[in-house]
Amino acid sequence: ADRPDYLILTHTWGDEEVTFSDMANIEAAKRKKGWVKIEGICRKARLMLIDYAWVETCCIDKSSNS
């Protein structure tokens, strides 16, 4: 199967991480301290010519157990 390249950001969750539900309001998400991590991984992906990034804090829906 053809899968696109992507970077993964895995880290210790701290205060004001951007969560899955925060991504529904991107302007509010940008005001959280954790937004800088998302910007950083996206910047790194662009420099490496990679189109996708996975950030645990905002890609995992913690409201569901499944």
Backbone as ProteinMPNN parsed JSONL, in Angstrom:
{"seq_chain_A": "ADRPDYLILTHTWGDEEVTFSDMANIEAAKRKKGWVKIEGICRKARLMLIDYAWVETCCIDKSSNS", "coords_chain_A": {"N_chain_A": [[0.845, -1.189, 0.0], [0.483, 2.207, -0.762], [1.653, 4.727, 1.199], [1.661, 8.025, 2.464], [4.547, 9.988, 3.385], [5.164, 11.086, 6.751], [5.641, 13.15, 9.659], [6.019, 12.523, 13.157], [4.988, 13.849, 16.212], [5.67, 13.186, 19.375], [5.366, 13.508, 22.795], [5.771, 14.633, 26.222], [2.788, 15.407, 27.785], [1.785, 18.627, 28.633], [0.792, 21.62, 30.407], [-1.87, 23.398, 28.891], [-1.964, 22.093, 26.365], [-2.809, 21.623, 22.928], [-5.771, 20.168, 22.143], [-7.67, 17.475, 20.593], [-10.388, 18.276, 20.485], [-10.038, 21.026, 20.69], [-9.215, 21.712, 18.157], [-11.419, 22.301, 16.673], [-11.874, 24.955, 16.935], [-9.781, 26.848, 15.696], [-8.574, 29.357, 16.066], [-8.768, 29.809, 18.832], [-7.278, 27.616, 19.654], [-4.745, 28.342, 18.779], [-4.005, 30.176, 20.686], [-3.193, 28.762, 22.857], [-0.513, 27.479, 24.912], [0.692, 25.155, 23.914], [0.507, 25.33, 21.159], [2.782, 26.21, 19.841], [4.355, 23.937, 19.585], [3.001, 22.511, 17.623], [3.221, 24.253, 15.455], [5.993, 24.118, 15.18], [6.51, 21.381, 14.444], [5.17, 21.308, 12.029], [6.592, 23.211, 10.563], [9.096, 21.936, 10.455], [8.362, 19.648, 8.974], [7.691, 20.849, 6.507], [10.215, 21.855, 5.757], [11.494, 19.458, 5.299], [10.167, 18.603, 3.117], [7.821, 17.159, 3.525], [4.45, 16.333, 3.618], [2.638, 15.827, 5.704], [1.855, 15.739, 9.223], [1.734, 14.231, 12.445], [0.354, 14.868, 15.493], [0.193, 13.947, 18.701], [-1.379, 15.133, 20.819], [-3.403, 16.619, 19.556], [-4.464, 14.908, 17.721], [-5.543, 12.666, 18.807], [-8.568, 11.622, 20.002], [-9.541, 12.087, 23.063], [-11.96, 11.915, 24.312], [-13.237, 9.613, 23.819], [-13.208, 6.104, 24.445], [-12.596, 4.281, 22.526]], "CA_chain_A": [[0.0, 0.0, 0.0], [1.194, 3.483, -0.812], [1.339, 5.613, 2.308], [2.484, 9.238, 2.398], [5.468, 10.238, 4.49], [4.684, 12.033, 7.748], [6.405, 13.27, 10.891], [5.232, 12.293, 14.373], [5.412, 14.547, 17.415], [5.245, 12.536, 20.603], [6.004, 14.262, 23.866], [5.064, 14.659, 27.5], [1.712, 16.384, 27.741], [1.904, 19.641, 29.668], [-0.319, 22.567, 30.516], [-2.341, 24.084, 27.693], [-1.753, 21.397, 25.097], [-3.918, 21.723, 21.988], [-6.418, 18.862, 22.085], [-8.506, 17.155, 19.44], [-11.582, 19.131, 20.487], [-9.604, 22.406, 20.449], [-8.999, 21.94, 16.725], [-12.673, 22.803, 16.102], [-11.772, 26.42, 16.981], [-8.349, 27.007, 15.466], [-8.092, 30.618, 16.641], [-8.593, 29.568, 20.269], [-6.173, 26.664, 19.784], [-3.496, 29.084, 18.567], [-3.676, 30.948, 21.892], [-2.688, 27.853, 23.892], [0.943, 27.344, 24.924], [1.106, 24.011, 23.117], [0.43, 25.594, 19.72], [4.134, 26.371, 19.317], [4.833, 22.598, 19.211], [2.367, 22.175, 16.349], [3.891, 25.071, 14.445], [7.346, 23.605, 14.995], [6.525, 20.131, 13.675], [4.753, 21.635, 10.656], [7.733, 23.89, 9.95], [10.086, 20.889, 10.185], [7.842, 18.838, 7.864], [7.846, 21.622, 5.26], [11.643, 21.877, 5.411], [11.849, 18.121, 4.828], [9.273, 18.329, 1.98], [6.835, 16.179, 3.968], [3.143, 17.004, 3.607], [1.774, 15.496, 6.826], [2.419, 15.593, 10.568], [0.832, 13.67, 13.448], [0.634, 15.415, 16.821], [-0.655, 13.157, 19.597], [-2.337, 15.891, 21.621], [-4.571, 17.089, 18.798], [-4.921, 13.876, 16.794], [-6.194, 11.601, 19.563], [-9.804, 12.069, 20.648], [-9.553, 11.509, 24.404], [-13.329, 11.829, 24.829], [-13.729, 8.272, 23.501], [-12.338, 5.011, 24.851], [-12.33, 3.375, 21.404]], "C_chain_A": [[0.883, 1.243, 0.0], [0.743, 4.374, 0.329], [2.216, 6.849, 2.191], [3.442, 9.307, 3.583], [4.829, 11.229, 5.456], [5.638, 12.039, 8.93], [5.472, 13.039, 12.062], [5.839, 13.102, 15.504], [4.822, 13.816, 18.603], [6.03, 13.177, 21.729], [5.212, 14.11, 25.155], [4.012, 15.756, 27.437], [1.863, 17.337, 28.916], [0.654, 20.489, 29.755], [-0.608, 23.196, 29.158], [-1.938, 23.421, 26.389], [-2.996, 21.598, 24.225], [-4.498, 20.318, 21.834], [-7.21, 18.685, 20.789], [-9.717, 18.09, 19.368], [-11.225, 20.603, 20.266], [-9.493, 22.722, 18.96], [-10.276, 22.407, 16.015], [-12.695, 24.328, 16.086], [-10.287, 26.77, 16.897], [-7.799, 28.289, 16.071], [-7.874, 30.488, 18.146], [-7.424, 28.617, 20.504], [-4.825, 27.379, 19.662], [-3.071, 29.885, 19.796], [-3.137, 30.068, 23.029], [-1.164, 27.719, 23.774], [1.438, 26.233, 23.999], [1.103, 24.232, 21.616], [1.824, 25.693, 19.097], [4.725, 25.014, 18.898], [4.268, 22.193, 17.849], [3.006, 22.97, 15.22], [5.283, 24.52, 14.136], [7.397, 22.335, 14.164], [6.101, 20.384, 12.234], [5.888, 22.333, 9.896], [8.801, 22.862, 9.55], [9.64, 20.026, 9.009], [8.018, 19.567, 6.535], [9.301, 21.645, 4.808], [12.108, 20.543, 4.832], [11.012, 17.684, 3.622], [8.301, 17.193, 2.28], [5.505, 16.907, 4.159], [2.303, 16.803, 4.859], [2.555, 15.406, 8.14], [1.331, 15.055, 11.489], [1.271, 14.211, 14.792], [-0.339, 14.747, 17.785], [-1.742, 13.973, 20.271], [-3.561, 16.316, 20.836], [-5.061, 16.084, 17.765], [-5.629, 12.719, 17.491], [-7.403, 12.179, 20.293], [-9.911, 11.388, 22.018], [-10.951, 11.426, 25.026], [-13.932, 10.439, 24.588], [-12.719, 7.226, 23.983], [-11.982, 4.096, 23.694], [-11.221, 3.866, 20.525]], "O_chain_A": [[1.902, 1.299, 0.687], [-0.432, 4.735, 0.41], [3.394, 6.737, 1.853], [3.174, 8.751, 4.648], [4.056, 12.098, 5.051], [6.351, 11.066, 9.175], [4.277, 13.323, 11.979], [7.048, 13.055, 15.735], [3.608, 13.829, 18.809], [7.241, 13.365, 21.614], [4.125, 13.532, 25.172], [4.311, 16.896, 27.078], [2.047, 16.908, 30.056], [-0.404, 20.123, 29.243], [0.304, 23.484, 28.383], [-1.608, 24.101, 25.417], [-4.106, 21.728, 24.741], [-3.793, 19.39, 21.438], [-7.388, 19.62, 20.008], [-10.026, 18.629, 18.305], [-12.029, 21.352, 19.711], [-9.658, 23.872, 18.552], [-10.214, 22.861, 14.873], [-13.445, 24.931, 15.318], [-9.627, 26.964, 17.918], [-6.662, 28.305, 16.544], [-6.892, 31.008, 18.674], [-6.661, 28.797, 21.453], [-3.876, 27.046, 20.373], [-1.898, 30.233, 19.93], [-2.678, 30.583, 24.048], [-0.601, 27.832, 22.685], [2.491, 26.365, 23.375], [1.639, 23.412, 20.871], [2.017, 25.3, 17.946], [5.512, 24.953, 17.954], [4.971, 21.606, 17.026], [3.297, 22.426, 14.155], [5.697, 24.464, 12.978], [8.237, 22.215, 13.272], [6.614, 19.745, 11.315], [6.106, 22.062, 8.715], [9.339, 22.915, 8.444], [10.448, 19.705, 8.138], [8.445, 18.967, 5.548], [9.592, 21.477, 3.624], [13.001, 20.5, 3.986], [11.124, 16.549, 3.158], [7.994, 16.373, 1.414], [5.449, 17.965, 4.786], [1.339, 17.54, 5.065], [3.733, 15.052, 8.166], [0.154, 15.382, 11.333], [2.422, 14.038, 15.193], [-1.549, 14.954, 17.698], [-2.902, 13.56, 20.297], [-4.657, 16.37, 21.393], [-5.984, 16.382, 17.008], [-6.248, 11.883, 16.833], [-7.276, 13.104, 21.096], [-10.329, 10.233, 22.106], [-11.107, 10.924, 26.139], [-15.01, 10.131, 25.096], [-11.511, 7.454, 23.927], [-11.143, 3.21, 23.857], [-10.88, 3.213, 19.539]]}, "name": "protein", "num_of_chains": 1, "seq": "ADRPDYLILTHTWGDEEVTFSDMANIEAAKRKKGWVKIEGICRKARLMLIDYAWVETCCIDKSSNS"}
